[in-house]
């Protein structure tokens, strides 16, 4: 059976369960232990994990009553409202493939299918993929982030109050509770569940906050050293902004786990949006000298891959080519003879839509599209599918879609005005609080900045 036939085969099987069935509700889970919240994909908002459900069932970190209710709906052919993103895509016609279709194909195995198909919605399942946040402790406070995920950001809001001068991303902190690692019932439930869920887990991704500043990350490394999980893929998100001694300790763990077959593989994901002072402005706390030294230590002392998570936002537009040049520099520097089959340094370019003041589509296109086209041309001129020190066609195609998205997206006048008002008010206050200077860092935005100030 070829791949095309296999897809039809899977589709037929999955439709026998239900035309609205999605494996993610069973087998994917993102859990924010510092908040006591979870969801099974990024489209539905996170919901509360009820503490009473955890007392006798630590798997309720994933198998919440809310998810079980949504599973029931899916098994009966109903559409949970939190999944509206996929329903809207599918309503456009049979040729449009939603994330639900992609996830079902990617997660499908005969064993997983039989397990779900033979049980009712109340069944407690161990998912194949978990993304776990142990806490919000973080040494960075990226402007588009949130105090829920950064202790540094949380402290700023505590000291200065929310950004009341904007409509979007005010960052109030009085509507949620942060549980510290030392006294967190959700974290206790995780360690009670771990011996069981780790038996069948395929991928565990540690996110944050900054995981390398959290005790639970190191406890997990020690657990995997003592009790190997050779079928587990371990992924970790890090800003690589910690002290070099912490990175050295991290590198030692990665090498031990991978060379002794304690895990199946390790992947590092790190975030950077552009290069130079602009990058440090966007991600408060970033010191590029420290970052590049830490990055070099990881690249030279391990053989594990790294992926840059580039959050393409309004401040990335004018300097993205500088980061692209650095990626080629790093690919050339760290390329080895064993890299022939893949690019050890990868990157992705998802575009940011929220908060509105960070959305590139509030920029005047006649002034800023040239920057986007120049970056795309640089990628096209340095694309070679057979040279792993260059860009791949897939990377070019992905960024081409970002360029096309900016070129063709037209917001209403009201939305543009709202976004531009917030842009000026946000970065004016941002500079006051953080001791930065927008116009010194982004002189090419001067006309736009002052046009926005007139709307204030």
N, C-alpha and C positions, 0 to 999 in steps of 0.2 A: 504494500500500500504506500503510494507516494504521499508527499506532504499535503498536496491539494486534496487528495481523497481523504486523508486523515482528518483534515479540518471539517469536511462534510460529515464524516463519521462522528466526530466529537459534537458537532452542532446537533446532529440527530439525537445523540444520547442526551445531551443537556436539555433539549426541548422536551424530552420524555419526562424530565423532572418538572420543568416549568418553562414557559416562554420568557419569564422575568427572572430566572435563576441567575445568581452570580456567586461564583466560588469565593470571592473576596470576603463575603460576609462570614464564611466559615474559616477560611485558611489564611487570611491576611489580618494583621492587627498592628495598630500603632497605639502605644500606651504611654501616657504622660504621668509618671508616678508622682511627680511633684504637685500635680493638679488633681489626681484621682479621676482622670478622664481617658477615654479611648474612642477610636473609630476604626473602621476597617478599610477605608481608602480615603484619599484627601478631599473627595467631593462632599460627602456628608460632614457636617460639623461634629467635633468631638462631643461626647455626652458623658454624664456623670457615671462613675462606677460606685454603686451603692455598697457602703461598708458592711451592711448586714449580710449582703450576698457573699462576702469574702470569708466570713467566719468559718464556715465548713466547706467552702469551695474556692480555693485560691485561683482556680481557672476562670472565675468570674471577672478577673482582670480583663479577659477577652470575652468570655461567654456571659455577657450581661443580659439582664432581662430585656433591655431595649433591643439588643441585637437579636435575641431569640424571637422577639415579636416581629422584627423585620425579616428574619429567616422564614417564619411562618407565612408571612405575606408572600414572599418569593416562591415558596413551595406551592402556594395556592394560586399563583399567577397574578398576584397583585403587585403594585409598584410603590415601594416605600418612597415617601416624598423627599427624603434626604438624598435620593439617587436621581433627582431631577435632571442633573447634567447629562447623564447617559440616556434617559428617556427622551430628552429633547433632541439629542443627536440621532437616535434611532427613528424618531418621528419624521425626520427629513427624508427617509426612504431606505429601502433595503440595501442600497449600495453604500450607505454611510455606516461605518463601524465605530461603535462607542468603545470606551475603556472597558466596559463590561465584557464585550466580545474578546478583547485582547487578553484580559485577565483570565477568562475562562480557558482560553487556549493555552496560556502560559502555565497555569496551575494544574491543568488536567493530567491525571494519571488514572489508570484503571482502579487502583486501590482507593484513591481519594474519592473517585466517583462512586464506587460501591459503598464506601463508608457513609457518605452523605445521603445517597439514594435510599439506603436501607434504614435510616434513622429519622425520627421526627425532629421538630424544630427545637425541642428542649434538650437535645443531646449536647453534652459538653465535649467540645472537640479541641484537640491540640493543633494549633495552626502551623502551616509550613513556613510562614514568614512572620517575624515580629520585628518591629522597630520600637526600641525602648528608650525612654528618657528617664534617667535616674534622678535628675534634679535640674534646677535652673542656674546653678552656679556657673558663671561665665565672666571672663575678663574683658570681653568685648561688649559694645552696645551699638550694633549696626542700626542705622536710622530706621530701616523698614522692619526691624525685628519687633519684639514685644517684651515687656517686663515678665510675662509668664515664662519666657525662655531665656532670660538673662538677668542674673542678680545685679549686675552693674547698671542695667537699664532700670530695674526695680528701684535701686537706691536713688537714681536720678529723679524718678517720679516722686519718691518719698521726700526728697530734699526740695524739689522745685514745684511739685504738683503736676497734674496732667497738662497737656498742650491744649488749653482751652481756647486758644486763638484760632484753631482749625476745626473744620467739620469732620475731617477724616483722620483717623489714627491719633486720637486724643490720649490714649494710653492710661485711662483710669485704672487704678489698682484696687479699688474698694469693693469690687464685685467678685473676687476670687481669692482663694486661700493657697498659699505656697507651703507645702510640707517639706521641712528640712530632712536631710538624709538620716540624721540621728534619731528622729522621732516621726517616722512615717509608716502608718499601717499598710499603705499600699506597697511600699518597698518590702515590708515584712511578708506580705502575701506573695510577692514575686519570688522571694527565696524559698518559700514553702512550695511554690509551684515548679520551680526550676528543675529539680531532680526528675520530675515527670515529663514536663514539656520538652526538655532538652533531648529526650530519647528520639523524638521524631522531627525535631526542628531542622529545617533545611537551610534557612538563612536567618541570622540574628544581626540586626543593624543597631548600633548604639548611637544615639543622637543626644542633643543637649538642649540648652546649656553647652558647656564645653566638657565633654566626657573625661578628658585627661586631668581635670581638676576635681573629679568626683571619686570618692572612696569606692563606690560600688563597681566602677569600671575595673579597678585593680583587683577587687575581690573576684570579679568574673574571670579575669586573666588567671588568677591563682586557681580558681575552680577548674578551669579547662586544663591547666597544667597537671593537677592532681587526678582529674577524671576526664580523660580525653574524649572529644566528640569528633571522630575522624570524618564524619559525613557532614559536619557543620561548616557552612560558609560564614565567616565573621566579618562584618563590615563596621567601620567606625567613621563618624563625622567629627572632624577636628578643625579648629581655626588655625592650628599650628603656631599659635602665638604664646605658648607656654615657655617657661624657662628651659634652656637647653638641657639641664639635668633631668627634667621630666621627659623630654623627647628622647633622651638617651635610654631612660628606663623603659619607655614605650617601645622603642626599637628593639631592645633586648627581648621583650616579651613577644613581639611579632616574630622575631627570628626563632625563638625557642618553640613557639606554637607551630610554626610552619615547617621548620627543618626536622622536627621530631614527630611530625604527622599527628599532632594533637588536635588539629582541625583540618578541614579539607582545603581551605584557602583563606587568605586575608585580603581585604580591599580597604584602602583609605579614601575618604571623600573629604576634600577641603574646599572652602569657599573663598573666592576672590573675584572681584567684578571688573577691575581694570588694573592699571599699574601706575606707580608713582604717587605723588601727594594726593591725587584724586582718589586713589584706592584707600589711603589712610583716612581721608575725610569721610568717605562713605561708611567705613567700618571702624568706628571709634575704638581705639585700643590697638589697632593694627600698627606694628612697626615693621616695615618691609625688610629692614636689615636683619632683624631677628627671625622674621618669617622665612626669608630665603636661606638663612643659615640652618634653620630647623628642617626645611625642605631638603636641603642638600644632605643632611645627616640621614634622613629617611631614605633618600634615593641611593646613596652610596653604600649604606650599611644593610639594606634589605634588598630583596628582589621582588617585593610585592608591588602591585600597580597602584596608581593614584588617579583619581578623577577630580577635576576642578568643577565645582558647582557654581557656574557663573550666573548670578541673578541679574539678568539684563534689565537695567532700569534707566530712568531719565538721565542719570549722571554718568552712565556707561557710554552713551552714544558718541561723544566727541573724542574719546581716547581708547576705544576698544582695540584699535590697530596696535597700540603699544603693548597690550597684553598678548595679542596674537604673535607679535614678534618675540616676546619672552617665551611663549610656548614652543616656538620653533627652536629657539636657543636651547631650552631645556631638553627638548627631544633629541637634539644633536649631541648635547653634552652627556646625557645619560643613556644614550642608545648603546646596546651591546649586541653581540652576535646572536644571543639567545632571544632577541626581541623580534625576530624575523616575522613571526606569525601575527603579531599584534603590536599596537602602540601602547607602551607601558604607561605613558601619560595621556589620559583621556580628558575630554571636557564636554560639557553640555551647556546650552545657551537658552534656558527657559526665560521667557519675558515676564516681568512683574506687572500686575494689573492693579494691585492694591498695596498700600494706600494710594489714592488718586494722585497725590503730589509727586509720587515716584514713577508714575506711568508716562512712558515716552510719548504717548499720543496726545499729550497736552502741549507738546512743543509745536511751533510753527514749522510745517514741513518744508516750506521753501527755503528756510535757513538751515535746517538740520539733516535733511535726507542725504545731502552730499557726504556727510560723515559716514552714514550707514553704507552707502554705495562704495565708498573708498575701502571700508573694512572688508566688504564682500569681495571686491576686486583683488585685494591683497590675498585673501584666502584662495580665490580662484587661480591667481598667478603662482601660488605655492602649493597647489594640489597635485599629489602624485600617489595614486593608489598603491604603487609598488615600492614606495619609499616611506618607511615608517618614521622618518624625521620630518616629513611634510604633512599636510592636511589630507584627510581622507575625503572622498566624494560625499560620504554620508555626513561628515561634519560641515562641509560646504552647503549641502542641501538643507540641513537643519537651520543654519544661520540665514540662508536665503529665505526661508519661511518667516523668520523674524523680521527681515528687511521688508518683505512683502506685506507682512502684517502691519508694520508701521506706515507703509506707503498707502495702503488701501483703507485703513481704519479711519472713519470720520465720526467724531463725537458731536453731539448737539452743542450749540453755543452755550447753553446753560451749564453743561457738564464741563466744558473747557474753562469757562469763567470760574466755576467752583474750584477746579483743580489748580488753576493759576493763582487764585487768591490764597489757597492753602499752601501753594508752593512758596510764595513770598513770606507769608506769616510763619510757616514751619521753619524755613531755613534762617530767617531772621532770629527767631527764638533759639533755634539749634546753635547758632553761632554764639549767642549770648550765654547759653548754658555751658557750652563745651569749649569756649575759648578759641573757636575756629573762625575763619574768614572766607565766606563763600566766594566772593568776587576775586580775591587773590588766588584762590585755588582753581576757579573756573572762569577765567576772564572772558572766554568765548561765549559765555551765557549772559554777559552784561546787559545787552539790549533786552533780552527776554526777561531777565530779573527785574529791570526797571519798568518794563511794560506790565509785569505782574504787580509791581508795587502800586501802580496807578489804579488797579482794580480794588486794592485794599480799601 
